[in-house]
Amino acid sequence: MVQLVQEVFVMNADLSRPLQQLAQRHRSCHRNADEEVPWAAQLPREWSKQVVAPLCFSRFRDYEILSERVVGYEDAAEEEPCYCEHYFVLTDIRSDDDEIYYVVPSYWEHLVAWRLCDGRWLIHRRISCSDDCQQHQSFFSFAEAMPR
């Protein structure tokens, strides 16, 4: 199933840029655990001095759907998370002529969260908002706990 989904992402050049980036990230899923995670890529500059920087990361992947979760910790003991990122893509099987079926993304979500020095979490969320996953909504919010 994952191979089929990957082929659809490669064949469908009309996917939105964020979705293409997520698919590319999934295809390179055999990265070393020690590989650097771009944890500050989505972080606004105004907030960069107010977040706790992660030093080590744990990576979790689902083998049934296109999905990944990365949790960053402020120390090697992995007791206190300070960074969280996850994405997932849901797919549907469609047909134009009831003879040839293909898999298309029907919904995707990408979330990045950073723990602030005051204990709150700054969350950036992108969610697909159209049937063809070409458009998405993007927004920031705050929470008292790490998103699950």
C-alpha positions in Angstrom: 0.0 0.0 0.0 2.8 2.4 0.9 4.5 1.7 -2.4 1.3 2.4 -4.3 0.8 5.7 -2.4 4.3 6.7 -3.2 3.8 6.0 -6.9 0.7 8.2 -6.9 2.6 11.1 -5.3 5.3 10.7 -8.0 2.7 10.5 -10.8 0.5 13.4 -9.6 2.5 16.5 -10.4 -0.4 18.7 -9.4 -0.1 18.0 -5.7 0.3 21.1 -3.5 3.9 21.9 -2.5 3.4 21.0 1.2 2.0 17.6 0.3 5.0 17.0 -2.1 7.4 17.9 0.7 5.6 15.4 3.1 5.7 12.7 0.5 9.4 13.3 -0.1 10.1 13.2 3.6 8.3 9.9 3.9 10.3 8.4 1.0 13.5 9.1 2.8 12.3 7.3 5.9 15.5 5.3 6.4 17.3 8.3 7.9 19.6 7.8 10.8 18.2 8.6 14.2 21.2 11.0 14.7 20.4 12.9 11.5 19.7 16.6 12.1 16.0 17.4 12.3 15.1 20.9 10.9 13.1 21.7 14.0 13.2 25.5 13.6 12.3 25.6 9.9 8.6 26.6 10.5 9.4 28.7 13.7 8.8 32.4 13.3 11.9 34.5 14.0 10.0 36.5 16.6 9.6 33.4 18.7 13.1 31.8 18.1 14.6 33.1 21.4 11.5 32.0 23.4 11.5 28.3 22.7 13.4 25.4 24.3 15.8 23.9 21.8 15.7 20.1 21.4 18.9 18.2 21.7 17.8 14.7 20.7 14.8 13.3 18.8 12.6 10.2 18.6 11.0 9.3 15.3 7.9 7.1 14.9 6.4 6.0 11.6 3.2 4.2 10.7 3.6 1.3 8.3 0.0 1.3 7.1 -0.5 5.0 6.1 1.7 7.9 5.1 2.4 9.2 8.6 5.4 10.2 10.8 5.8 11.8 14.2 9.0 13.3 15.6 9.4 14.3 19.2 12.3 16.4 20.4 13.7 16.4 23.9 15.8 19.0 25.8 18.1 16.3 27.2 19.4 12.9 26.4 17.2 11.2 29.1 14.2 11.9 26.9 12.1 12.9 29.9 10.8 16.3 28.9 9.6 16.9 25.3 10.1 20.4 23.9 9.3 19.8 20.2 6.7 17.8 18.3 6.0 17.4 14.6 3.6 15.1 12.9 2.0 14.6 9.6 -0.4 12.2 8.0 -2.1 11.7 4.6 -5.4 9.9 4.1 -6.1 8.5 0.7 -9.1 7.4 -1.3 -9.4 5.1 -4.3 -11.1 6.8 -7.2 -12.0 6.1 -10.8 -12.8 8.3 -13.8 -14.4 5.5 -15.9 -15.1 2.6 -13.4 -12.4 0.6 -15.1 -9.1 2.1 -13.9 -8.8 2.9 -10.2 -6.1 5.0 -8.6 -5.2 6.3 -5.2 -5.4 10.1 -4.5 -4.8 12.0 -1.3 -8.1 13.0 0.3 -6.9 14.8 3.4 -3.6 15.8 5.0 -2.5 17.5 8.1 0.9 18.8 9.3 1.6 20.0 12.8 4.7 21.5 14.4 4.8 22.5 18.0 7.5 24.1 20.2 7.5 24.4 24.0 8.1 28.0 25.1 10.3 28.9 28.0 7.1 29.7 30.0 5.8 26.2 29.6 3.1 26.9 26.9 3.2 25.4 23.5 3.3 27.3 20.2 1.6 25.3 17.5 1.6 25.7 13.8 -1.0 23.6 12.0 -1.6 23.1 8.2 -4.7 21.3 7.1 -6.0 20.5 3.6 -9.3 22.2 2.9 -10.4 21.1 -0.5 -11.4 17.8 -2.2 -8.2 17.7 -4.3 -5.9 18.7 -1.4 -4.5 21.6 -3.5 -5.4 24.2 -0.9 -4.6 24.3 2.8 -5.3 26.4 5.8 -2.3 27.4 8.0 -2.5 28.9 11.5 -0.8 29.3 14.8 -2.2 28.7 18.2 -1.2 28.2 21.9 -1.8 25.3 24.2 -1.0 24.4 27.8 0.1 20.9 26.9 1.9 19.2 24.0 -0.4 18.3 21.1 -1.2 14.5 21.0 
